[in-house]
Amino acid sequence: MTNAQSFVPGDFLVFQLESGYGLMRLLAIGAQAGEAVWHVRGYSDLFFDTENAEERALNGVLGVAVSHVALTERAFESTQVSRLAHRDLEPELLALVKAWENDPERVVSDRSVRLHLGLR
């Protein structure tokens, strides 16, 4: 089970695929109806190793596949991730979360980040 204290907004999180690694970024950890909500950005780039992923993440040269999605705890935990790097969040990323919070029809997805990215 994921410990909410182990990740902080701004973290780049790496997950393993069959032939490489994918990357997402934690934008915020919130709550709705007493349940944790994980706000993430998913990237389209895939990597053969974590060193290349970290270099590209910190240099800000990544293709965005999903600019923002709010995930249930179950959906977030369905993909095992590790912290790869950290960089403070830019204002435009914080604005995505704020816009979601202000949307009366906001949605929290129970689909994994892999499904959102079109990966299995």
Buried (B, 14 or more C-beta within 10 A) or exposed (E): EBEEEEBEBBBBBBBEEEEBBBBBBBBBBBEEEEEBBBBBBBBEBBBEEBEEBBEBBEEEEBEEBBEBBBBBBEBBBBBEBBEBBBEEBEEEBBEBBEEBBEEEEEEBBEEBBBBBBEBE
